[in-house]
């Protein structure tokens, strides 16, 4: 009577099954670690651009910082620099919205703050005399 080696065949079948599961497991891990976070980040960026408002401070991909003064469909007009130069940009050229990231509006610098600083420095200089 021939003797069959049933135990060896089942061990080889189990090994083949593990060899098939490894690439599938690797693909699943790749999807979870790479693709899902990128989709989430892309969704957050689109939300940021969708909530863009006049008065928001932005940074462009070219490194310009400015204040949004007008939004028209895909075009955004910003003021930047001390002479308030106006630039017209595509929404795709916006790298970040500064006030959106912090969750609050960025306060404008006013002359009242400068006046308060001058008054306090004058008071300290008078006390020293």
C-alpha positions, 0 to 999 in steps of 0.5 A: 500500500502506498503511503501518502504524505498528507501532512507535508502537502497541507504545510506547503499549502499553508505556506503558499497562502501566507505568501499570497496574503503578504502582498495584499497586507502590504497594499492595505497598509500602504493605502491606510498610511499614504492615501487616506491622510493625503485625501484628508489633507486635500479635503481640508485645503479645499474647505480652507479655500471655500471659506476664503473671505475678504479680510483674510490674511493669506500666503501665496505659493510664491511667498507673498503675504497679503490681505484679501480685498476681493474674490471673484470666482477663481480669482482673488485680489490681495493687497501686499506690501507697505504701499498696498500693491494689489495683486490678482491671483488664482485660488490655486496660488494660495498656499495657506490662509493664516487666519483659517489655520489659527481659527481666529482673525488676525488683529490689525495693527492700529495707530492706537496701539502705537500711541499707547506704547509711546505714552507708556514710554514717556511715563517711564522716562518722566519717572526716571527724572 
